[in-house]
Each structure stands twice: as C-alpha cells, then as structure tokens.
Amino acid sequence: MNMVLLPVCGSVMCGKDFRHSLKKPSPNYPYGYKTKKPRVVPAFTIQALQKNTRVIPPPKCGIYDPLPPRPTMFRKCYQRGEFPVSIEFTTIGKRLAWKVPIEKLDFHHYLPMFFDGLAEGTYPFNFIVEQGIHDLVTKGSYKVLPVVPQLIIPIKNALATKRPSVLCHALKCIQMLVTGCDRVGEALVPYYRQILPTLNLFKDRNRNIGSGIDHTTTRGENVADLIEDTLQILERYGGPDAFINIKYMIPTYESCVQN
C-alpha cells in the first residue's frame, strides 16, 4: 500500500483518504448531499399543505384554440349531388355554373345550406360556398330578408370554429349579405348577441411581428381588420339601434358614423 507522508497536524494520511479530504462541500450542507424531488399534488387538498410538494397548476382555458373540423350538412348534401351547381373552368378562371335559374330556387332551403358550409375550410367547398352566396345575394336579393332568422345559427357555428381562414371567409360573406340586400342589416340587430361574442374575442388579435410586414392585411386575410370592417358595415346598415347594440357586446368599438 502506497503511503503519502503529509504534514497534516503531525499525522500520516494515505492517498485515498487525502483524495476524499479534497471533496467540495455539498451546496445543500448541512441538510445532506441530495434533496428529494418535490411531489406533484392536486390543489385544494391536504397534501398541498405537506412539505416538499408542488401543486398542479390550473389548466389553460384555451379560449383561442380552434375547434377541430367537422363534416357539415353542406358537404354531405353536395357529395350526394343535391345542389344544382358545378365548377366551370373558363379562360379567365373558375366560376360557379348553375343548372337552373337562381330566381326559381327555394331560398328557404338553399341559402341556409350554403351558410352552413361557411365552416368548411378546404377546397372546393369554400369556393362553392362563397361564390354560391355571392350569386344568390346578387341575383335574388329580394328573397333574402325573410330567410335571415335561418342564417343566424349557421353563422354562429362558423364563427365558433375560431379558425382564421373560416373566420375571414364568414366575415366576407356577412359583409356581402348586409351590403347586397335591403334591410338585412336592420334585421340582424336582434341577433347581435349570437354573432358578436366571437368578434369581440378576436377584435384586437393582431400579430406582433416587430419591424416586419404583415402581408395578410393586403390580401384581406387579417382577422382583426376584417372584424373592424364588418362592425362598421353593420353600424352603417343597421339603423339607429345598431351602434348601441354593438357597443353593448363589444365595449372597445368606436362609432364610425358619430365620430
């Protein structure tokens, strides 16, 4: 056995004992070399009062999380061939070809079905829905007003998906509906409590990209800008009671008519 002679208080230490004597003290001294990992316990229990425990944090509410896509009635009816439309490719692009005159269609059946398809975010359903609503509103605007109560639930379901593409799609169709038909803006005022809560949620949800350029604003795909434009259109076409009802549901909204 190798012996190392060191003048430590006049005693003799071996090499192994000398190496052990050079160990750094534990940072947890004098409570020991290791500390136990805290246990994760549920909140508002007796275990939360015990030592060396950590309470489970509350879950996130997920209020801005989009809902998973679900098949709509519009998709099922289109796949069964119940709509008298087809996509026609021309030299200037795509358009919707109607097999029957639009004026002869039953708006109480077809218009709510097209608005039910607003929750679709994939091609070709989103193209058929937007183009179909445009054609129905343009060529049969005088038939839209009696159908307004049937459009509220499809619009509410589309906005409740909270998917940016669906929100933009639905807001453009709402603008198209209000500006293209007489007195529809006034007819929507009693239904603001069903439509506006989601708009209040996303009204100020602009992306902060610093010094970069947000190209969605120029393409008409920015949700916050579309919401502001939609609220202004609802106020202009909604009559004298529109602003007070919008202000009740969206307190941060400022009038574009009174100011």
N, C-alpha and C positions, 0 to 999 in steps of 0.2 A: 504494500500500500504506500502510495506516494504521500509524503508529508511535506507541508509547506510551513516553514517557520516564519511567523509574523509577530512583530512586537505589539500584540494587542493585549494590553494590560498585563504583560508578562506571561501570557498563556500561549499555548501552541494550538493552531487550528488546521484541520485537514482541508484539502482543496474543495471538496463537496460542501462542507459547512461554510466555506468562505464564499462560494457562489450563491448559496442561499441567503447569506447575510447581505448581498448586494441587491436584492429584490426591492422594487419600488413599493412603497406602502399603497394599500388599496385606497382608491378615491372615496370609498364608502366607509372607511375606518371612522369610528370604532364599531360600526354596525355589521361588519362582515365583508367578505370578498364579493359576494353576489347579492343582488336584490331580486326578489321574486317578481315575475311579470304580473301586473295587476289583472284581476279577473274582470271580465265584462259582465255586468249585471243589468237587468231591466230597471228602468226608472220607477220611482214612487213605490219602492219595496223596502223591506227590512234589510235586504242585502246591500242596498245602496249606502246604508249607514255604517257598514263594516269597513275595516281597514284594508288597504291595498286593493281597492275595487275601482272600476271605472264604469260610469253609467252609459248605456247605449244612447247615442244622440238621437233626437227625433228625426223621422224620415222627411225627405223633401216632399213638398206638396205637389210638385210637377205641374203647376198651373199652365206653364207654357209648352208642355210636352205635347206633340201632335198625337192624335189618335191613330191607331193602325187602320189602314184602308180596308173597307168592307164592300162587298158587292152591293150595288144599288139596284132598285127596281128598274131603273132606266137601262142598265146593262142587260138585265135578264130579258126585258122586252125587245131590246134591239137585237140580241142574239136569236130571239125567236122570230124576228122579221116582222114585228108588229108596227114599225114606223115606215111610212111611205116615203123614205128618203134614201139617198145613196150619195157617195162621194164621187164627184166627177172631176177628172183631171183635164184642165184646159191649158192653152198656151200661156196664159197669164197666171196660172196657179190652180189651187184647189177651190172648189165651191160645192155647195150642197144642192143636189138635184132633187126636186120634189116630184113625185109621181102623180099627185093630184093638186088642183089649185088650193092655195093656202086659205083663201076666203071660205072654202067649203069645209074646212076641218072643224072638228069639235074642240074648241079651245079649253073647255072644262076638263077634257081628258088629256090632250096632248101637252098643253102648256105646263101644268103641274108635273108631268112626267119629265119634260125637258129640264125643269128647275130641279127635280130630284137628281138629275145627272150632274149637277154642279159639284157634287162630292167626288166625282171621278177626276183623277189627275193624270191619266195616261191617254195616249193616242190610240185609236181615233175618237174615243168617247168625248174628250174635252173639246175637240174641234167640232164635232157634230152638235154638242150642246150649245156652244157659244154661237155658232153660225145658225143653228135652228132657232134659238131665242131671238137673234137679230132679224131673221126673216119673218117670224111670227109677229114680232113687235112692229116691224116696218110696214108689213102688208095687211095686218089685221089689228091695228092699234085700237080700233073702236070696240073690239071684243075682249080687251084685256081687263078693263076695270071690274066687271063682275067676277073675274076669276082671282082677284087679289087675295081674298082670305085663304084660298087653297095654296097659295105660294109661300105663305109665312113659314110653315113647318119645313119644307124643303130648303128654304134659305137659311133657317136656323140650324138645320143639320149640317149644311155645307160649311157654315162659319164655325161650327163647333168642332170640326176636324182639326183646326189650328195649324193646318199645313200651309206654308206660304204660297205655294202655287195655286192651291184651291181657294185660298182667301182672295188672291188677286183676281182669279177667274170669276168668283162670285161677286166681288165688288164691281167689276166692269159690267156684269150683267145687270146688277141693281141700277147702276147709272144709266144703262141702256133702257131699262124698263121705265125709270122715272122721267127721263128726258124725251122718250119717244111716244109716250101715251098721255093723254089729257087726264088730269085729276088723279092720276095714280099716286103722285107724291102726297096729296092730301089723304088719300085712302090708307097710306102706310103709317100715318101718325099714330093711330091707336095701337099699332103693333111694334112700337119702338122698344118696348120692354123685352120683347123676344129677340130683336135683331141687334140692338146696340151694345149689350154687355160684352160680347167678344170684341167689338170695335174699340170699346173703352180699354180693354186689356192690351191691345196691340197698337194703340194710337201713337205712343212715343217709343216704340221699339225700333229705333234706328240703329244700324250697326256703326260702331265707333272704329274706323279704320285709320285714324290718325290723319296723316297728310295724303293718303291715297285717294283714289277716285272711285266712288261707288257707281258702277255703270248700270245698276238696276234702276236708278232714278230716271235715266234717259230712255230705258226700254219699257218703262211703265210697269216694272215688276217690284217696286218698293212698296211694302205693305203699308207703312206709316203714311206715305204720301197719298196712296190711293184711298186710305181711310179719311184723310183730311178732305180730299176732293169729293168723296161720297157724302160726307156730312154737309159740306157746303151746298151740294146739289139738293140734298134732302131739305135743307133750310129754304133754299130759293123756291122750290116747287111744292113745299109742304104747307104753305099758307101761313096765317098769323100765329098759329099754335105750334108750329114746328120747332122754333128756337127754344121755347121754354121746356118742351119735352126732351129735346136733345140735351139741353143743359142739365136737366134732372138726371139723365143717365150717364152723361159724360161731363163732369164738372169743369174739366180743363178746356172745354171747347169755347172758342170765342166767335161771336157772330160775324159773318162776312157781309151782312146786309146792314145791320145797325151801325157798324163801325166803318 
